[in-house]
Amino acid sequence: MEWFEAVRDRVVPATGDVALAAPRLLVVLAVALVLVAVEPLWRVVRLAVTLVHELGHAVVGVLVGRQFTGFVLRGDMSGHAVTRGPVRGPGRVASTWAGYPMPALLGAAMVWAAERGWAAPVITAGLAVLLFALVRVRSGLTVVVMVVAIAGSAALWWWRDDALQTQVLVGLGVVLVVGAWRHLVAVLQDRSSGSDPGVLASLTHLPRVVWNLSFVVVCALATWVVVAEVVATLR
């Protein structure tokens, strides 16, 4: 069947060596860091980090048996994802915890996978998650962000170019890891009971510093993975 072959050709890993050469990797890193460091650009790019944060809550919630009912993104870097299930217990803790580490985890996984020719399967999985979440959008801004993300992912997936996919995933992975640190700095300064660490503290009776430390550890490990990949390529 032609349609099956067309889909298969866009899902399977690359067969050749698609790892970025050092000069091209430096360009990708420079672009990614400019997007995160220049404030007007960051105000747009941070929506992607918030999207991953909220879908982290949602996907982990679904994996632990909760029902994902909707989510919103806001222009001030905040958002909200709603999952239904027991108000307490390990499932609620896992879904609540997943938000802040998810951009760093996903970013590191994207860089690692792209450098090994697995960009196409990663893009396919990401597109599937975005389509799954689209019907649960609950605000106009979220619709715009989702449509842009789906359109970009679909174009990258359909008109497959292994080199381009690798560059995009490495760049986006770096943006997500650095963006995760920027989001983390903000939450470390947030003492409200409604923040994720505040909610986790009330759910478990462990102090919020424990949860903040867990976020720091995960982000540090993800950063180490990305740095190791970059150093290995530049050698």
C-alpha positions in Angstrom: 0.0 0.0 0.0 1.4 3.3 -1.1 0.2 5.3 1.9 1.7 2.8 4.3 5.1 3.0 2.5 4.9 6.8 2.5 4.3 6.9 6.3 7.0 4.2 6.9 9.6 6.2 5.0 8.9 9.1 7.2 9.1 7.2 10.5 12.1 5.0 10.2 15.5 6.2 11.5 18.1 7.5 9.0 20.4 4.9 7.5 23.4 7.1 6.9 25.6 9.3 9.2 23.6 12.5 9.9 25.5 13.7 12.9 26.2 17.4 12.6 29.7 18.5 11.6 31.4 20.8 14.0 31.0 24.1 11.9 27.3 23.4 11.4 26.8 22.5 15.0 28.4 25.8 16.1 25.9 27.7 13.9 22.9 25.7 15.3 24.1 26.4 18.9 24.6 30.1 18.2 21.1 30.4 16.8 19.6 28.5 19.7 21.4 30.6 22.3 20.4 33.9 20.6 16.7 32.7 20.7 17.0 32.2 24.5 19.2 35.1 25.4 17.6 38.0 23.4 14.6 39.0 25.4 12.1 39.9 22.6 12.9 36.6 20.9 12.7 34.7 24.3 9.2 36.1 24.9 8.1 34.2 21.9 10.3 31.1 22.2 9.3 30.6 25.9 5.8 29.6 24.7 7.4 26.4 23.3 9.1 25.7 26.7 5.8 26.3 28.5 4.0 24.0 26.0 6.4 21.2 26.8 6.0 21.9 30.5 2.2 21.6 30.4 2.2 18.6 28.1 4.7 17.0 30.5 2.0 17.3 33.2 -0.5 15.8 30.8 1.4 12.9 29.3 2.7 11.7 32.6 -0.8 12.1 34.1 -2.2 9.9 31.3 0.6 7.3 31.8 -0.3 7.0 35.5 -4.0 6.6 34.8 -5.3 10.1 35.1 -7.6 11.8 32.5 -6.2 14.8 30.6 -9.1 17.2 30.1 -7.5 20.5 28.9 -4.7 23.0 29.1 -3.9 26.7 28.4 -0.8 28.7 27.7 -0.4 32.3 28.7 2.0 34.9 27.3 3.7 35.5 30.7 5.4 32.1 30.6 2.7 30.5 32.7 0.2 27.8 31.8 -2.2 25.3 33.3 -2.9 21.6 32.5 -5.9 19.8 34.0 -5.9 16.1 34.7 -8.7 14.3 36.6 -8.1 11.5 39.1 -7.5 11.1 42.8 -6.7 14.3 44.5 -3.8 12.7 46.3 -1.5 9.8 45.8 1.6 8.9 43.7 -0.2 9.5 40.4 -1.0 13.1 41.3 2.5 13.6 42.6 4.1 12.2 39.4 1.9 14.3 37.1 2.5 17.5 39.2 6.3 16.9 39.4 6.7 16.3 35.6 6.2 19.9 34.4 9.5 21.6 35.2 11.9 18.8 34.4 10.2 17.9 31.1 11.7 20.6 28.8 15.2 19.6 30.0 14.5 15.9 29.7 13.0 16.2 26.2 15.7 18.6 25.1 18.5 16.2 26.1 16.6 13.3 24.5 16.2 15.2 21.2 19.9 16.1 21.0 21.0 12.6 21.8 18.5 10.9 19.4 19.1 13.4 16.5 22.9 12.8 16.6 22.2 9.1 16.2 19.9 9.3 13.2 16.6 9.0 15.2 15.2 12.5 14.4 12.4 11.1 12.3 10.9 8.8 15.0 11.2 11.6 17.5 9.4 14.0 15.2 6.7 11.4 14.6 6.1 10.9 18.3 6.0 14.6 18.9 3.5 15.2 16.2 1.3 12.4 17.6 1.4 14.0 21.1 0.5 17.5 19.6 -2.4 16.1 17.7 -3.6 14.2 20.8 -3.5 17.5 22.8 -5.0 19.7 20.1 -8.6 18.9 21.0 -8.0 19.7 24.7 -6.9 23.3 24.0 -8.8 25.8 26.1 -7.7 29.3 24.9 -7.1 31.3 21.8 -3.3 31.8 22.4 -2.9 28.1 23.0 -4.7 27.4 19.7 -2.2 29.6 17.8 0.8 28.0 19.5 -0.5 24.5 18.8 -1.3 25.2 15.1 2.1 26.6 14.6 3.8 23.7 16.3 1.8 21.1 14.4 2.3 22.8 11.1 6.0 23.1 11.6 6.3 19.5 12.8 4.2 18.2 10.0 6.2 20.0 7.3 9.4 18.7 8.8 8.0 15.2 8.9 6.4 15.1 5.5 9.2 16.7 3.5 11.8 14.7 5.2 15.4 15.9 5.1 17.6 14.0 7.5 20.2 16.7 7.8 17.5 19.4 8.3 15.7 17.3 10.9 18.9 16.8 12.8 19.7 20.5 12.8 16.2 21.5 14.0 16.1 18.9 16.8 19.5 19.7 18.1 18.7 23.5 18.1 15.3 22.9 19.6 16.8 20.6 22.2 19.3 23.2 23.3 16.5 25.8 23.5 14.5 23.5 25.7 17.3 22.7 28.1 18.4 26.4 28.5 14.7 27.4 28.6 14.1 24.8 31.4 16.8 26.6 33.5 15.2 30.0 32.9 11.8 28.6 34.0 13.4 26.9 37.0 15.1 30.1 38.2 11.6 31.7 38.1 10.0 28.9 40.2 12.8 28.9 42.7 11.9 32.5 43.4 8.2 31.7 43.7 7.0 31.1 47.2 3.3 30.8 46.5 1.4 27.6 47.5 0.0 27.3 44.0 3.3 26.7 42.3 4.3 23.2 41.4 6.8 22.9 44.3 4.1 24.4 46.6 1.5 21.8 45.5 4.0 19.0 45.8 4.9 20.1 49.3 1.2 20.0 50.3 0.6 16.6 48.7 3.6 14.9 50.3 4.5 17.0 53.4 8.1 17.1 52.1 9.4 20.7 52.0 9.4 22.5 48.7 13.2 22.7 48.8 13.3 18.9 48.2 11.2 19.3 45.1 13.2 22.3 43.8 16.4 20.3 44.3 14.9 17.4 42.3 14.3 19.8 39.5 17.8 21.1 39.7 19.3 17.6 39.6 17.3 16.6 36.5 18.1 19.8 34.7 21.8 19.4 35.5 21.8 15.8 34.2 20.1 16.8 31.0 22.6 19.6 30.5 25.4 17.2 31.1 24.0 15.0 28.3 23.8 17.9 25.9 27.3 19.2 26.7 28.8 15.7 26.3 27.2 15.4 22.9 28.5 18.8 21.8 32.0 18.2 23.1 32.1 14.8 21.4 31.1 16.4 18.1 33.5 19.2 18.3 36.5 17.0 19.1 
